[in-house]
Amino acid sequence: MTPFKNTLAGAMLAASVFAFAPAVQAAPPVASPSVAALPDFADIVERTGPGVVNIRTTERVRQNAQGQGGIDDPEMQEFFRRFFGIPVPRQQQPGTPRGNGNGGSGKQGSQSQQEEVPRGVGSGFIISADGFILTNAHVVDGASEVYVTLTDKREFKARIVGSDTRTDVAVLKIDGNNLPRLNMGDSDKIRAGEWVLAIGSPFGLENTVTAGIVSAKARDTGDYLPLIQTDVAVNPGNSGGPLINLKGEVIGINSQIYSRSGGFMGISFAVPIDEALRVADQLKASGRVTRGRIGVQIGEVTKDVAESLGLARAQGALVQRVEAGGPSEKAGLEAGDIILKFNGVAIERPSDLPRMVGATKPGSKATVNIWRKGSARDVSVTVVELEADKPKQAEEKKAKPDNTPNALGLVVSDLSEAQKKELKVDNGVLVENVSGAAAAAGIRPGDVVQRLNEVDVKDAKQFAQLVAKLDAKKRAAVLVRRGDSSQFVPLRPNGGN
C-alpha cells in the first residue's frame, strides 16, 4: 500500500471514529438508584420532649435505733448512688436524735421510726393538660410516694389513680393546668420497619432520646397483651416512657426488654397505646379494670391435630379443661372442643381468645362457635367477671424475717395462696428488693424465685438456709419467673468473681 493510500485509509478511519463519537456521547446516562434520607428527629423531640416526665418512687421503711436494716451498707449506698443518682439517707446511730425534716429534732433512738428511702426510677408521659400521666404499673407498684419531674425541673407529688398489672399500665395524677401533653396515635396502623423514638430516663438519666424501628407487631408475651417489638434502646429507667412515631404521636408505652445482663440487647417491647388507653379509661373511672372470663383452659391447635379432626387449617383454641361449675360447663362446652370464633370473630391463635373474652362486659352473653366431632356449632356462654388484681397494700400482711439482702443480693417474702393462684405457681418466694449481683443480673422486685440449683424453693426461711450454705467460689443457678416465663440466672454469693 502506497503512502497516499495509507494516509487516505487513516483519514477515513478517523472520520468513522469521529462520526460515531457523538452517538456514544449522546447515550442517556444510567439512572442511579434513589437513596432515602434518614429522618431528622430533632423537631419531633423538641415538640414531644416537654410532655415526657421522670418518675421516682420512695418507700417508707421502719428503722430501729441501732441503725440496722442494710441501708448503711457501703455496697447498697453505691448501688443507689449509681442507679438512682441520689444518696440514700443513712440510719440513725444509737442514741442520736433524728431531725423531722423541718429543722427540728425527732424522738430519741429508743423507738423504731419510719424513713423514706428511694425505691426506683422510671418514666411517664402527660396525656391531658390537667395532669393525668401514663406509665407502667411496675414503676409505681408498692411505692409509698411517687414524685414526677417535668423537663422544666418542676416537681410534683403524684397520686396513683390506678394500676393494672396484667397489662402493666398505671395512671397517675398531678395538680397542674396547661401542662404539655402528648398526642396519641393509632397503634393498629403501625408497620414493621417504620421509624420510632423512645424518650425516657434510662439509669436515671433524664430526657434521653433513642431511635430505632418497629421490629414486629403483636408479640405474644401474656394473655392480655400483644406487645410491639422494637430495636429501640430501652434500659432500666425507660419503663413507662412513650414510644413515638415520626408524626410525633405516642403509639406505645415502653415496658420490657429482653436481656441476659439487665441492659439493652436489641429487643424491647412496648404496650400498644390503643390497649393502654382502654385500660386507662377504666382506671380513671373506677380505679380498676374489669375483665370477662368463661372458665376454660386452652391450648394450641397444631397442624396435625387440625388435619386429624377435619379442619381446613390450624386455627382456633383447643379446650384442654373446663372449669367445674363455670360458665363454659353450664353452656355445654367440653374438653376437646376447638373454639373457632368468639362473637363472630375468628380465633387465629389461642392468645386471641383471652383478649376477646377479657374485653367483653361481664354479665353479657357471647356466641362461641366450636368444632366438635366433625362439625361446627354455636354455643351461648354467659361471661362472668375475672377476679380483679389486688393492690399490694390490700394483700395479707406477711411477716418478713429481715430487710437485709442475703448473699445473692435478694430480699424475699413468702407467697400467699392468692398470689400463687394469680401467678400460676406452686412454690417459690417473692422478690421484694434487689441489690448487688441480683440487680446487675436484671432481677427485679415482683419476680418469683422458684429454685436454687436443684432444690425447689418452698418459703423464705428455707431459701435463706439454702443461700447460707452456698459456696462463695461457685455460681448458683437461680430459677426466676417473670410473668409467664422462667429462666435460670447465674449468681455468685456476695458478688464474688
C-alpha positions in Angstrom: 0.0 0.0 0.0 1.3 3.4 -1.0 1.8 6.2 1.4 -1.1 8.1 -0.2 -3.4 5.1 0.3 -2.2 4.8 3.9 -3.0 8.4 4.5 -6.4 8.1 2.9 -7.2 5.0 4.9 -6.2 6.7 8.1 -8.3 9.7 7.3 -11.3 7.5 6.6 -10.8 5.6 9.8 -10.5 8.9 11.7 -13.7 10.2 10.1 -15.5 7.0 11.0 -14.5 7.3 14.7 -15.4 11.0 14.7 -18.8 10.2 13.1 -19.7 7.7 15.8 -18.3 9.7 18.7 -21.3 12.0 19.1 -23.7 9.0 19.1 -21.7 7.4 22.0 -21.6 10.6 23.9 -25.3 11.3 23.4 -26.3 8.0 25.0 -28.6 8.6 28.1 -26.9 8.2 31.5 -27.8 5.2 33.6 -30.2 6.2 36.4 -28.7 5.8 39.8 -30.9 4.2 42.5 -32.7 6.7 44.7 -31.4 6.8 48.3 -33.9 7.7 51.1 -32.6 10.2 53.5 -32.6 9.3 57.2 -35.3 11.2 59.2 -34.3 14.2 61.3 -35.7 13.5 64.8 -34.7 16.9 66.3 -38.1 18.7 65.6 -40.1 15.7 66.9 -38.0 15.6 70.1 -38.4 19.4 70.6 -42.2 19.1 70.3 -42.7 16.0 72.4 -39.9 16.2 74.9 -41.7 18.6 77.3 -44.6 16.0 77.7 -42.3 13.3 79.0 -41.7 13.1 82.7 -39.3 11.5 85.1 -40.8 9.4 87.9 -39.1 8.5 91.1 -40.7 6.5 93.9 -39.9 6.1 97.5 -40.8 3.6 100.2 -41.2 4.0 103.9 -39.1 1.5 105.8 -39.1 1.1 109.5 -35.7 1.7 111.1 -34.6 0.9 114.6 -32.3 2.8 116.9 -29.4 0.5 116.3 -29.3 1.6 112.6 -29.7 -1.9 111.2 -31.6 -3.0 108.1 -28.8 -2.8 105.5 -29.1 0.9 104.5 -25.7 1.8 105.8 -24.0 -1.0 103.9 -21.4 0.5 101.5 -22.4 -1.6 98.6 -26.1 -0.6 99.0 -25.0 3.1 99.1 -23.0 2.7 95.9 -25.9 0.8 94.2 -28.4 3.6 94.9 -25.9 6.3 94.1 -25.1 4.8 90.6 -28.6 3.8 89.5 -30.8 6.4 91.3 -28.4 9.3 91.2 -29.2 10.3 94.8 -27.7 9.2 98.2 -29.7 7.0 100.5 -30.4 8.6 103.9 -28.2 6.9 106.4 -29.8 5.4 109.5 -29.6 6.9 112.9 -26.8 5.9 115.1 -27.6 4.7 118.7 -28.6 7.5 121.0 -28.6 10.3 118.4 -31.7 12.4 117.8 -33.2 12.4 114.3 -34.4 15.5 112.6 -38.0 15.7 111.4 -37.1 17.3 108.0 -38.2 20.8 109.1 -35.2 21.8 111.1 -36.4 20.3 114.4 -35.4 17.1 116.1 -37.5 14.0 116.4 -37.7 11.3 119.0 -34.7 9.7 120.6 -33.4 6.4 119.2 -35.2 4.3 121.7 -38.1 3.7 119.3 -38.3 2.5 115.8 -39.2 5.1 113.2 -40.1 5.2 109.5 -37.7 6.6 107.0 -38.5 7.4 103.3 -35.8 5.8 101.1 -35.5 5.7 97.3 -37.2 2.7 95.7 -36.8 3.2 91.9 -36.9 5.4 88.9 -38.9 5.3 85.7 -40.6 7.5 83.0 -44.0 8.5 82.0 -45.9 11.0 79.8 -48.7 13.5 80.2 -51.9 12.6 78.4 -54.1 15.6 79.4 -53.4 19.2 80.2 -54.9 18.8 83.7 -52.2 16.4 84.8 -53.1 12.8 84.0 -50.0 10.7 83.3 -49.5 7.2 81.8 -46.7 4.9 83.0 -46.0 1.3 83.7 -47.6 -0.5 86.7 -44.3 -2.0 87.7 -42.8 1.5 88.0 -45.1 2.5 90.8 -46.1 -0.8 92.2 -45.6 -0.9 96.0 -44.4 2.7 96.2 -45.2 4.8 99.3 -44.8 8.1 97.5 -44.5 9.0 93.8 -42.7 12.2 92.5 -43.0 13.5 89.0 -40.4 15.9 87.5 -41.0 17.8 84.3 -38.3 18.9 81.8 -38.6 22.5 83.2 -37.5 21.0 86.6 -40.9 21.5 88.3 -41.6 18.6 90.7 -45.0 17.3 91.7 -46.1 14.8 94.2 -48.3 12.4 92.2 -51.4 10.3 93.2 -51.8 6.8 91.9 -55.2 6.8 90.2 -55.0 3.0 89.5 -52.8 0.4 88.1 -53.3 -2.9 86.2 -50.5 -5.5 86.5 -51.9 -7.7 83.7 -51.2 -5.0 81.1 -48.5 -3.2 83.1 -50.4 0.1 82.8 -50.8 2.7 85.5 -52.4 6.2 85.7 -51.0 9.0 87.8 -52.5 12.4 88.6 -50.6 15.6 89.4 -52.1 19.0 90.2 -51.5 21.4 87.3 -53.0 23.3 84.4 -52.0 23.8 80.8 -49.4 21.1 81.1 -47.6 19.9 77.9 -49.4 16.8 76.8 -48.6 14.3 74.0 -50.8 13.4 71.1 -52.0 9.8 70.9 -51.5 7.8 67.7 -53.1 4.6 66.3 -51.1 1.5 67.3 -53.2 -0.7 65.0 -51.8 1.2 61.9 -48.1 0.7 62.7 -46.0 -1.3 60.3 -42.8 -3.3 60.8 -39.9 -1.3 59.7 -41.1 2.2 60.4 -39.0 4.6 62.5 -39.9 5.2 66.1 -38.4 7.1 69.1 -38.2 6.4 72.8 -37.8 9.2 75.3 -37.2 8.5 79.0 -34.8 8.3 81.9 -32.5 5.2 81.4 -30.5 4.6 84.5 -31.9 7.8 85.9 -30.5 10.0 83.0 -33.5 12.3 82.3 -34.6 13.4 78.8 -32.7 10.7 76.9 -33.7 10.0 73.3 -33.1 6.8 71.4 -34.3 5.8 68.0 -34.9 2.6 66.0 -37.6 0.7 64.0 -40.6 -1.4 64.7 -39.3 -5.0 64.6 -42.7 -6.8 64.8 -46.3 -6.3 65.8 -48.4 -8.3 68.2 -45.8 -10.3 70.0 -47.5 -12.7 72.4 -45.9 -12.3 75.8 -49.1 -12.6 78.0 -52.7 -13.4 78.0 -53.9 -9.8 77.6 -51.1 -8.0 76.0 -49.9 -8.3 72.3 -46.7 -6.1 72.5 -44.9 -4.0 69.9 -41.4 -5.3 69.4 -38.7 -2.7 68.5 -34.9 -2.4 68.4 -35.0 1.0 70.2 -32.5 1.1 73.0 -34.6 0.8 76.2 -32.9 0.3 79.5 -33.9 0.3 83.2 -35.5 3.7 83.9 -37.0 3.9 80.4 -40.0 1.9 81.6 -43.2 3.9 81.3 -41.9 6.3 78.7 -43.5 6.9 75.3 -42.8 5.1 72.0 -43.3 7.9 69.4 -43.8 7.7 65.6 -42.5 10.2 63.0 -45.7 12.2 63.4 -44.8 12.9 67.0 -47.7 10.6 68.2 -47.5 8.1 71.0 -48.0 4.6 69.7 -46.9 2.6 72.8 -45.5 2.6 76.4 -42.0 1.2 76.7 -42.4 -1.7 79.1 -40.0 -4.6 78.8 -36.6 -5.6 77.5 -35.2 -8.9 76.6 -31.8 -9.1 78.4 -29.4 -11.5 79.9 -27.4 -8.8 81.6 -30.0 -6.2 82.7 -29.1 -3.9 79.8 -30.4 -3.4 76.3 -29.7 -6.2 73.8 -31.5 -5.2 70.7 -35.0 -6.3 71.6 -37.5 -4.2 73.5 -41.3 -4.3 73.9 -44.0 -1.6 74.2 -47.6 -1.7 75.3 -49.8 -0.7 72.3 -51.3 2.7 73.1 -54.8 1.7 72.0 -54.8 -1.0 74.7 -53.2 1.3 77.2 -55.8 4.0 76.7 -58.7 1.4 77.1 -57.2 0.4 80.4 -56.5 4.0 81.4 -60.2 4.9 80.8 -61.3 2.2 83.2 -58.7 3.1 85.8 -59.8 6.8 85.7 -63.4 5.8 86.0 -63.2 3.2 88.8 -59.6 2.7 89.8 -59.6 -0.8 88.5 -60.0 -2.9 85.3 -63.0 -5.2 84.8 -62.5 -8.2 82.5 -64.6 -11.1 81.5 -63.9 -14.9 81.7 -65.6 -18.1 80.6 -63.8 -20.7 82.6 -61.7 -22.7 80.2 -58.1 -23.7 79.9 -56.9 -23.6 76.3 -54.0 -24.7 74.2 -52.7 -24.6 70.6 -54.3 -26.4 67.7 -51.4 -27.9 65.7 -51.4 -28.8 62.0 -51.5 -32.5 62.8 -54.5 -32.1 65.1 -56.3 -29.9 62.6 -55.9 -32.5 59.8 -56.9 -35.4 62.0 -60.1 -33.6 63.1 -61.1 -32.5 59.6 -60.3 -28.8 60.0 -59.2 -27.0 56.8 -56.2 -25.4 58.6 -54.6 -25.0 62.1 -56.6 -22.3 63.8 -58.7 -21.7 67.0 -58.1 -22.6 70.6 -58.2 -26.2 71.9 -60.2 -26.5 75.1 -58.0 -28.5 77.4 -60.0 -28.2 80.6 -63.4 -26.9 81.6 -63.8 -25.3 85.0 -66.3 -27.2 87.2 -69.4 -25.1 87.7 -68.0 -22.4 85.5 -69.9 -20.6 82.7 -68.5 -22.8 79.9 -69.5 -26.0 81.6 -73.0 -24.6 82.1 -73.1 -23.7 78.4 -72.1 -27.3 77.5 -68.5 -26.9 76.4 -66.3 -29.9 76.7 -62.6 -30.7 76.8 -61.6 -31.5 73.2 -63.7 -28.8 71.7 -62.0 -26.3 69.4 -63.2 -22.7 69.7 -63.2 -21.2 66.2 -64.9 -17.9 66.8 -66.0 -15.6 69.6 -68.9 -13.3 68.9 -68.3 -13.9 65.2 -64.6 -13.0 65.2 -62.2 -15.8 64.1 -59.7 -17.1 66.6 -56.4 -17.4 64.7 -54.2 -18.2 67.7 -55.0 -19.3 71.2 -53.9 -16.0 72.7 -56.7 -14.2 70.7 -59.4 -15.8 72.9 -58.4 -14.4 76.4 -58.1 -10.9 74.9 -61.6 -11.1 73.3 -63.2 -12.6 76.4 -61.4 -10.1 78.6 -62.7 -7.2 76.6 -66.3 -8.5 77.0 -68.5 -6.9 79.6 -69.2 -9.4 82.5 -72.9 -10.5 82.6 -73.3 -10.3 78.8 -73.9 -13.4 76.6 -71.4 -14.4 74.0 -71.8 -16.7 71.0 -69.0 -19.2 70.8 -68.5 -21.2 67.6 -66.9 -24.6 68.3 -65.7 -27.6 66.3 -66.8 -30.9 67.7 -66.8 -34.3 66.1 -66.5 -33.1 62.6 -68.9 -30.2 62.6 -69.2 -26.7 63.8 -71.9 -25.4 66.1 -72.7 -22.3 68.1 -72.9 -22.2 71.9 -74.2 -19.3 74.1 -72.0 -18.6 77.1 -72.6 -16.0 79.8 -69.4 -14.1 80.5 -68.5 -13.6 84.2 -66.0 -11.2 85.8 -62.4 -12.2 86.1 -61.1 -11.7 89.6 -59.5 -8.2 89.8 -55.9 -7.6 90.6 -55.3 -6.9 94.2 -53.1 -4.0 95.1 -50.2 -4.8 97.3 -51.5 -2.6 100.1 -54.6 -4.8 100.3 -52.8 -8.1 100.3 -52.5 -10.0 103.6 -49.6 -8.9 105.7 -46.7 -11.3 105.7 -44.0 -11.4 108.4 -40.7 -10.6 106.7 -37.8 -12.1 108.7 -35.3 -9.4 107.6 -34.9 -6.4 105.3 -31.2 -7.1 104.8 -30.3 -8.6 101.3 -28.9 -12.1 101.5 -25.6 -13.2 100.0 -27.2 -13.2 96.5 -28.5 -9.6 96.9 -32.1 -10.6 97.4 -34.8 -9.7 99.9 -37.7 -12.2 99.6 -41.0 -13.0 101.3 -43.4 -15.9 101.3 -46.1 -16.1 98.6 -49.7 -16.2 99.8 -52.1 -18.8 98.4 -53.8 -16.0 96.5 -50.5 -14.9 94.9 -49.6 -18.5 93.9 -53.0 -18.8 92.2 -52.6 -15.5 90.4 -49.0 -16.1 89.3 -49.9 -19.8 88.5 -47.0 -21.2 90.5 -47.0 -24.0 93.2 -43.9 -22.9 95.0 -41.4 -20.1 95.3 -40.7 -16.8 97.1 -41.5 -13.2 96.0 -38.6 -10.8 95.4 -39.2 -7.7 97.5 -35.9 -5.9 96.9 -32.6 -6.5 95.0 -29.1 -5.2 95.1 -25.6 -6.2 94.2 -25.2 -9.3 91.9 -29.0 -9.8 91.7 -29.6 -6.2 90.5 -26.8 -6.4 88.0 -28.2 -9.7 86.6 -31.6 -8.0 85.9 -33.7 -9.5 88.7 -36.3 -7.0 90.0 -39.0 -6.7 92.7 -42.0 -8.8 91.7 -40.0 -11.7 90.3 -40.5 -15.1 91.8 -37.6 -17.3 92.8 -38.7 -20.9 92.3 -35.5 -23.0 92.5 -31.9 -22.7 93.8 -29.6 -25.1 91.9 -31.5 -28.3 92.0 -33.7 -27.6 95.1 -37.3 -26.2 94.8 -37.8 -23.1 97.0 -40.7 -23.5 99.4 -40.6 -20.4 101.6 -38.4 -17.5 102.7 -37.0 -19.4 105.7 -35.9 -22.4 103.6 -34.5 -20.1 100.9 -32.4 -18.3 103.5 -31.0 -21.6 104.7 -30.1 -22.7 101.2 -28.3 -19.4 100.4 -26.4 -19.6 103.6 -24.9 -23.0 102.5 -23.8 -21.8 99.1 -20.1 -21.9 98.2 -18.9 -18.4 97.6 -16.4 -19.6 94.9 -19.2 -21.2 92.8 -22.1 -19.7 90.8 -25.5 -20.6 91.9 -28.3 -21.2 89.3 -31.4 -19.3 90.4 -34.6 -20.1 88.6 -36.5 -16.8 88.3 -40.1 -16.5 87.0 -41.4 -13.2 85.5 -44.9 -13.2 84.1 -45.4 -16.5 82.3 -41.7 -17.1 81.6 -38.9 -18.6 83.7 -35.2 -18.7 83.2 -32.0 -19.6 85.2 -29.9 -16.7 86.3 -26.4 -17.5 87.5 -25.4 -15.6 90.6 -22.3 -15.8 92.8 -22.8 -15.3 96.6 -21.6 -11.9 97.8 -20.9 -10.8 94.3 -17.6 -12.7 94.1 -15.6 -13.1 90.9 
